[in-house]
Amino acid sequence: MKTILLAYEERPVAPRVVERTVQLAKALGAKVIVTSVAPILLTKGQGPWDPADPPSRHREEVDHAAARLAELGVQGVETVVTGGDPAHAIVELADERKADLIVLGAHDGGLVSRLFEGSVGDAVAHRAHTDVLIVH
């Protein structure tokens, strides 16, 4: 295993996602790429970004994750901020960078949220061409 793609989002599960990525990267000598995806709105009359969830927030997230990874001993972390459908963008980046594993956090919403919004983790797991670790 050479490359781990960490799909990062600041949520309650985030510290466990980073810790698990550190464990795997150290054990396997793998490179880590951290990504966060700013969703694009398809509503008429607004810009492409949700004002409450702009790319700048995602830049802060990946920088925070990379700093935490470095504190825990994982050096040379690459960061990538992108936009679009989160699941599609994560799978596409994993394919482009030939990631051997995608690590992301479990959905922390309730049943209603999962039914109507879906889970990025579920979508990534179904679409990915590589292994996916969903951390709880």
Phi and psi in degrees as GROMACS dihedral restraints (atoms count N, CA, C in turn):
[ dihedral_restraints ]
;  ai    aj    ak    al  type     phi  dphi    fc
    3     4     5     6     1  -108.0    20    10
    4     5     6     7     1   -32.5    20    10
    6     7     8     9     1  -135.8    20    10
    7     8     9    10     1   131.2    20    10
    9    10    11    12     1  -115.1    20    10
   10    11    12    13     1   129.4    20    10
   12    13    14    15     1  -100.9    20    10
   13    14    15    16     1   116.6    20    10
   15    16    17    18     1   -97.7    20    10
   16    17    18    19     1   111.2    20    10
   18    19    20    21     1   -89.3    20    10
   19    20    21    22     1   105.9    20    10
   21    22    23    24     1  -105.8    20    10
   22    23    24    25     1   138.8    20    10
   24    25    26    27     1  -147.2    20    10
   25    26    27    28     1   133.3    20    10
   27    28    29    30     1   -71.4    20    10
   28    29    30    31     1    99.9    20    10
   30    31    32    33     1  -143.1    20    10
   31    32    33    34     1   172.4    20    10
   33    34    35    36     1   -55.6    20    10
   34    35    36    37     1   -30.3    20    10
   36    37    38    39     1   -79.6    20    10
   37    38    39    40     1   -11.5    20    10
   39    40    41    42     1   -54.0    20    10
   40    41    42    43     1   -45.1    20    10
   42    43    44    45     1   -59.8    20    10
   43    44    45    46     1   -37.9    20    10
   45    46    47    48     1   -69.0    20    10
   46    47    48    49     1   -35.1    20    10
   48    49    50    51     1   -64.5    20    10
   49    50    51    52     1   -44.3    20    10
   51    52    53    54     1   -64.6    20    10
   52    53    54    55     1   -45.8    20    10
   54    55    56    57     1   -60.2    20    10
   55    56    57    58     1   -42.8    20    10
   57    58    59    60     1   -65.7    20    10
   58    59    60    61     1   -38.8    20    10
   60    61    62    63     1   -63.3    20    10
   61    62    63    64     1   -41.2    20    10
   63    64    65    66     1   -60.9    20    10
   64    65    66    67     1   -46.9    20    10
   66    67    68    69     1   -56.7    20    10
   67    68    69    70     1   -47.5    20    10
   69    70    71    72     1   -68.9    20    10
   70    71    72    73     1   -44.3    20    10
   72    73    74    75     1   -61.2    20    10
   73    74    75    76     1   -43.5    20    10
   75    76    77    78     1   -67.6    20    10
   76    77    78    79     1   -44.5    20    10
   78    79    80    81     1   -64.9    20    10
   79    80    81    82     1   -34.3    20    10
   81    82    83    84     1  -103.9    20    10
   82    83    84    85     1    -5.5    20    10
   84    85    86    87     1    63.8    20    10
   85    86    87    88     1    35.1    20    10
   87    88    89    90     1   -92.3    20    10
   88    89    90    91     1   150.2    20    10
   90    91    92    93     1   -77.8    20    10
   91    92    93    94     1   147.7    20    10
   93    94    95    96     1  -119.3    20    10
   94    95    96    97     1   132.5    20    10
   96    97    98    99     1  -114.8    20    10
   97    98    99   100     1   128.2    20    10
   99   100   101   102     1  -106.6    20    10
  100   101   102   103     1   131.0    20    10
  102   103   104   105     1  -130.2    20    10
  103   104   105   106     1   154.7    20    10
  105   106   107   108     1  -143.7    20    10
  106   107   108   109     1   138.7    20    10
  108   109   110   111     1  -113.9    20    10
  109   110   111   112     1   121.9    20    10
  111   112   113   114     1   -84.1    20    10
  112   113   114   115     1   117.4    20    10
  114   115   116   117     1   -67.5    20    10
  115   116   117   118     1   145.6    20    10
  117   118   119   120     1   -99.7    20    10
  118   119   120   121     1   131.5    20    10
  120   121   122   123     1   -83.0    20    10
  121   122   123   124     1   144.9    20    10
  123   124   125   126     1  -114.7    20    10
  124   125   126   127     1    33.5    20    10
  126   127   128   129     1   -95.3    20    10
  127   128   129   130     1   143.9    20    10
  129   130   131   132     1   -73.5    20    10
  130   131   132   133     1   137.5    20    10
  132   133   134   135     1    92.8    20    10
  133   134   135   136     1    -9.0    20    10
  135   136   137   138     1  -114.3    20    10
  136   137   138   139     1   163.1    20    10
  138   139   140   141     1   -69.4    20    10
  139   140   141   142     1   178.3    20    10
  141   142   143   144     1   -72.0    20    10
  142   143   144   145     1   -17.6    20    10
  144   145   146   147     1  -105.5    20    10
  145   146   147   148     1   143.5    20    10
  147   148   149   150     1   -69.9    20    10
  148   149   150   151     1   121.9    20    10
  150   151   152   153     1   -58.4    20    10
  151   152   153   154     1   -25.8    20    10
  153   154   155   156     1   -84.7    20    10
  154   155   156   157     1    -8.1    20    10
  156   157   158   159     1  -142.5    20    10
  157   158   159   160     1    57.2    20    10
  159   160   161   162     1   -78.2    20    10
  160   161   162   163     1   164.5    20    10
  162   163   164   165     1   -55.3    20    10
  163   164   165   166     1   -31.7    20    10
  165   166   167   168     1   -61.3    20    10
  166   167   168   169     1   -34.7    20    10
  168   169   170   171     1   -66.8    20    10
  169   170   171   172     1   -37.4    20    10
  171   172   173   174     1   -70.4    20    10
  172   173   174   175     1   -34.0    20    10
  174   175   176   177     1   -62.1    20    10
  175   176   177   178     1   -44.7    20    10
  177   178   179   180     1   -60.8    20    10
  178   179   180   181     1   -40.6    20    10
  180   181   182   183     1   -62.2    20    10
  181   182   183   184     1   -49.3    20    10
  183   184   185   186     1   -67.9    20    10
  184   185   186   187     1   -35.0    20    10
  186   187   188   189     1   -65.3    20    10
  187   188   189   190     1   -40.1    20    10
  189   190   191   192     1   -63.2    20    10
  190   191   192   193     1   -45.9    20    10
  192   193   194   195     1   -63.1    20    10
  193   194   195   196     1   -43.0    20    10
  195   196   197   198     1   -63.8    20    10
  196   197   198   199     1   -39.8    20    10
  198   199   200   201     1   -63.8    20    10
  199   200   201   202     1   -41.9    20    10
  201   202   203   204     1   -66.6    20    10
  202   203   204   205     1   -40.4    20    10
  204   205   206   207     1   -60.0    20    10
  205   206   207   208     1   -43.1    20    10
  207   208   209   210     1   -63.5    20    10
  208   209   210   211     1   -42.3    20    10
  210   211   212   213     1   -58.4    20    10
  211   212   213   214     1   -33.5    20    10
  213   214   215   216     1   -91.7    20    10
  214   215   216   217     1     7.2    20    10
  216   217   218   219     1    99.8    20    10
  217   218   219   220     1     9.9    20    10
  219   220   221   222     1  -102.1    20    10
  220   221   222   223     1   112.7    20    10
  222   223   224   225     1  -101.5    20    10
  223   224   225   226     1   162.7    20    10
  225   226   227   228     1    69.2    20    10
  226   227   228   229     1    30.9    20    10
  228   229   230   231     1   -71.8    20    10
  229   230   231   232     1   132.2    20    10
  231   232   233   234     1   -95.6    20    10
  232   233   234   235     1   142.7    20    10
  234   235   236   237     1  -119.7    20    10
  235   236   237   238     1   142.0    20    10
  237   238   239   240     1  -139.6    20    10
  238   239   240   241     1   121.8    20    10
  240   241   242   243     1  -109.0    20    10
  241   242   243   244     1   131.9    20    10
  243   244   245   246     1  -139.0    20    10
  244   245   246   247     1   177.5    20    10
  246   247   248   249     1  -132.6    20    10
  247   248   249   250     1   158.9    20    10
  249   250   251   252     1   130.3    20    10
  250   251   252   253     1  -160.4    20    10
  252   253   254   255     1   -69.0    20    10
  253   254   255   256     1   120.6    20    10
  255   256   257   258     1   -54.7    20    10
  256   257   258   259     1   -47.8    20    10
  258   259   260   261     1   -63.1    20    10
  259   260   261   262     1   -45.3    20    10
  261   262   263   264     1   -61.8    20    10
  262   263   264   265     1   -45.7    20    10
  264   265   266   267     1   -64.0    20    10
  265   266   267   268     1   -39.3    20    10
  267   268   269   270     1   -65.0    20    10
  268   269   270   271     1   -47.3    20    10
  270   271   272   273     1   -64.0    20    10
  271   272   273   274     1   -41.9    20    10
  273   274   275   276     1   -62.4    20    10
  274   275   276   277     1   -44.4    20    10
  276   277   278   279     1   -65.0    20    10
  277   278   279   280     1   -40.9    20    10
  279   280   281   282     1   -59.8    20    10
  280   281   282   283     1   -41.8    20    10
  282   283   284   285     1   -66.1    20    10
  283   284   285   286     1   -45.8    20    10
  285   286   287   288     1   -60.4    20    10
  286   287   288   289     1   -42.4    20    10
  288   289   290   291     1   -92.6    20    10
  289   290   291   292     1     4.4    20    10
  291   292   293   294     1    54.1    20    10
  292   293   294   295     1    45.8    20    10
  294   295   296   297     1   -66.5    20    10
  295   296   297   298     1   140.9    20    10
  297   298   299   300     1   -89.4    20    10
  298   299   300   301     1   -18.8    20    10
  300   301   302   303     1  -154.2    20    10
  301   302   303   304     1   138.7    20    10
  303   304   305   306     1  -108.9    20    10
  304   305   306   307     1   128.9    20    10
  306   307   308   309     1  -117.1    20    10
  307   308   309   310     1   130.1    20    10
  309   310   311   312     1  -151.1    20    10
  310   311   312   313     1   167.5    20    10
  312   313   314   315     1   -87.8    20    10
  313   314   315   316     1   150.2    20    10
  315   316   317   318     1   -67.5    20    10
  316   317   318   319     1   151.3    20    10
  318   319   320   321     1   -65.7    20    10
  319   320   321   322     1   132.1    20    10
  321   322   323   324     1  -106.8    20    10
  322   323   324   325     1    12.3    20    10
  324   325   326   327     1   -82.8    20    10
  325   326   327   328     1   170.7    20    10
  327   328   329   330     1   -83.0    20    10
  328   329   330   331     1  -177.3    20    10
  330   331   332   333     1   -59.5    20    10
  331   332   333   334     1   -43.5    20    10
  333   334   335   336     1   -62.2    20    10
  334   335   336   337     1   -44.2    20    10
  336   337   338   339     1   -60.2    20    10
  337   338   339   340     1   -45.1    20    10
  339   340   341   342     1   -65.5    20    10
  340   341   342   343     1   -37.3    20    10
  342   343   344   345     1   -67.9    20    10
  343   344   345   346     1   -40.6    20    10
  345   346   347   348     1   -92.8    20    10
  346   347   348   349     1   -33.7    20    10
  348   349   350   351     1   -98.1    20    10
  349   350   351   352     1   -27.9    20    10
  351   352   353   354     1    80.0    20    10
  352   353   354   355     1   172.5    20    10
  354   355   356   357     1  -118.1    20    10
  355   356   357   358     1   130.5    20    10
  357   358   359   360     1   -60.1    20    10
  358   359   360   361     1   -42.0    20    10
  360   361   362   363     1   -59.1    20    10
  361   362   363   364     1   -43.9    20    10
  363   364   365   366     1   -61.9    20    10
  364   365   366   367     1   -45.4    20    10
  366   367   368   369     1   -64.6    20    10
  367   368   369   370     1   -42.2    20    10
  369   370   371   372     1   -62.4    20    10
  370   371   372   373     1   -45.8    20    10
  372   373   374   375     1   -59.1    20    10
  373   374   375   376     1   -35.6    20    10
  375   376   377   378     1   -79.7    20    10
  376   377   378   379     1   -27.9    20    10
  378   379   380   381     1   -97.8    20    10
  379   380   381   382     1   -22.6    20    10
  381   382   383   384     1   -66.5    20    10
  382   383   384   385     1   149.6    20    10
  384   385   386   387     1  -101.7    20    10
  385   386   387   388     1    11.7    20    10
  387   388   389   390     1  -138.8    20    10
  388   389   390   391     1   176.9    20    10
  390   391   392   393     1   -69.4    20    10
  391   392   393   394     1   149.8    20    10
  393   394   395   396     1  -129.7    20    10
  394   395   396   397     1   130.4    20    10
  396   397   398   399     1  -112.5    20    10
  397   398   399   400     1   118.5    20    10
  399   400   401   402     1  -103.6    20    10
  400   401   402   403     1   116.0    20    10
  402   403   404   405     1   -92.0    20    10
  403   404   405   406     1   132.4    20    10
